[in-house]
Amino acid sequence: MTTASPSSRRTTAAIADALAKRDDVNWVALSAAGCEVTCATQSRTREQRENLLGQRLPRTAAVLDINAFAMLRQFVGGRGHYWTALHGVLSLEQEAMLGSDGSPFAEVPVVTRDPAHLTEEDGRLLDALAADGRASFVDLAAAAGSTPGRVSRRLDALLRRRVVHIDVEIAAAALGYHARANLWLRVHPSAVKTVGRTLAEEPEIAFAAAVSGPYNVHAVAHCRDLDELFEFTSDRIGSMAGLQSMEVSPVLQHIKQAGTLLSGDRLIDPSRRRA
């Protein structure tokens, strides 16, 4: 989370746009009347992460403060079928087809004790898949410099090890969800897992994770309007056992989600995603 001077909102927007163009930043939003940028980084190397958080952002003149949190456990994230707007769109069988084990939306650790080693061929394969999630094995093989059979087996292995996951990109505003907010929850340590798993079952919650820092649970809520957001956070979230305090930070502008750029209530053509 980055805070900029109120007198430099244009600069803040420029910082957010620059972050959104980075391949190692997969979520960017403006809040606090345009003075605050919230982003999620997923760098492939320690050097890449430290360059962004330890050098580039702190040296930016408009940046007043940086709060960095580590995601410790992901309870739910980027899984569109949890939203009430999509209830019943897919059958149980169709949802099961999205994952090899039949439960693609289960709680998962952030890291694995046996990480997969990605090769240059894997990198080309994943870049091609990110650009076109419907690419055929023939096209993926051509991009990776491999064969369709080898690519099929490798992709299956990466899916099983959760190095790669299938996601659905949805512009929530286009479905009538105009009140989006970051929820920062301070929860008793013994209740973090229970609260996180309860949040994952709420249809308004698009993301929930245990994080480091003064707020140990972070969630993103999508509601139709501010009144619905108020009812949701005060009645259903506020009554959770173990919750000690909560900060609700409405999102002013959603710029990037799960790697895809947004413009208003529309997703931008994936071919324009990279700078």
Secondary structure in CASP SS format (residue, H / E / C, confidence):
PFRMAT SS
TARGET T0000
AUTHOR 0000-0000-0000
METHOD secondary structure of the structure
MODEL  1
M C 1.00
T E 1.00
T E 1.00
A E 1.00
S C 1.00
P H 1.00
S H 1.00
S H 1.00
R H 1.00
R H 1.00
T H 1.00
T H 1.00
A H 1.00
A H 1.00
I H 1.00
A H 1.00
D H 1.00
A H 1.00
L H 1.00
A H 1.00
K C 1.00
R C 1.00
D C 1.00
D C 1.00
V E 1.00
N E 1.00
W E 1.00
V E 1.00
A E 1.00
L E 1.00
S E 1.00
A H 1.00
A H 1.00
G H 1.00
C C 1.00
E E 1.00
V E 1.00
T E 1.00
C E 1.00
A E 1.00
T E 1.00
Q C 1.00
S C 1.00
R C 1.00
T C 1.00
R H 1.00
E H 1.00
Q H 1.00
R H 1.00
E H 1.00
N H 1.00
L H 1.00
L H 1.00
G H 1.00
Q H 1.00
R H 1.00
L C 1.00
P C 1.00
R C 1.00
T C 1.00
A C 1.00
A C 1.00
V E 1.00
L E 1.00
D E 1.00
I E 1.00
N C 1.00
A C 1.00
F C 1.00
A C 1.00
M E 1.00
L E 1.00
R E 1.00
Q E 1.00
F E 1.00
V E 1.00
G E 1.00
G C 1.00
R C 1.00
G H 1.00
H H 1.00
Y H 1.00
W C 1.00
T H 1.00
A H 1.00
L H 1.00
H C 1.00
G C 1.00
V C 1.00
L C 1.00
S C 1.00
L H 1.00
E H 1.00
Q H 1.00
E H 1.00
A H 1.00
M C 1.00
L C 1.00
G C 1.00
S C 1.00
D C 1.00
G C 1.00
S C 1.00
P C 1.00
F C 1.00
A C 1.00
E C 1.00
V E 1.00
P E 1.00
V C 1.00
V C 1.00
T C 1.00
R C 1.00
D C 1.00
P C 1.00
A C 1.00
H C 1.00
L C 1.00
T C 1.00
E H 1.00
E H 1.00
D H 1.00
G H 1.00
R H 1.00
L H 1.00
L H 1.00
D H 1.00
A H 1.00
L H 1.00
A H 1.00
A H 1.00
D C 1.00
G C 1.00
R C 1.00
A C 1.00
S C 1.00
F H 1.00
V H 1.00
D H 1.00
L H 1.00
A H 1.00
A H 1.00
A H 1.00
A H 1.00
G C 1.00
S C 1.00
T C 1.00
P H 1.00
G H 1.00
R H 1.00
V H 1.00
S H 1.00
R H 1.00
R H 1.00
L H 1.00
D H 1.00
A H 1.00
L H 1.00
L H 1.00
R H 1.00
R C 1.00
R C 1.00
V C 1.00
V C 1.00
H C 1.00
I C 1.00
D C 1.00
V C 1.00
E C 1.00
I C 1.00
A C 1.00
A H 1.00
A H 1.00
A H 1.00
L H 1.00
G C 1.00
Y C 1.00
H C 1.00
A E 1.00
R E 1.00
A E 1.00
N E 1.00
L E 1.00
W E 1.00
L E 1.00
R E 1.00
V E 1.00
H C 1.00
P H 1.00
S H 1.00
A H 1.00
V H 1.00
K H 1.00
T H 1.00
V H 1.00
G H 1.00
R H 1.00
T H 1.00
L H 1.00
A H 1.00
E C 1.00
E C 1.00
P C 1.00
E C 1.00
I E 1.00
A E 1.00
F E 1.00
A E 1.00
A E 1.00
A E 1.00
V E 1.00
S C 1.00
G C 1.00
P C 1.00
Y C 1.00
N C 1.00
V E 1.00
H E 1.00
A E 1.00
V E 1.00
A E 1.00
H E 1.00
C E 1.00
R C 1.00
D C 1.00
L H 1.00
D H 1.00
E H 1.00
L H 1.00
F H 1.00
E H 1.00
F H 1.00
T H 1.00
S H 1.00
D H 1.00
R H 1.00
I H 1.00
G C 1.00
S C 1.00
M C 1.00
A C 1.00
G C 1.00
L E 1.00
Q E 1.00
S E 1.00
M E 1.00
E E 1.00
V E 1.00
S E 1.00
P E 1.00
V E 1.00
L E 1.00
Q E 1.00
H E 1.00
I E 1.00
K E 1.00
Q E 1.00
A C 1.00
G C 1.00
T E 1.00
L E 1.00
L E 1.00
S E 1.00
G C 1.00
D C 1.00
R E 1.00
L E 1.00
I C 1.00
D C 1.00
P H 1.00
S H 1.00
R H 1.00
R C 1.00
R C 1.00
A C 1.00
END
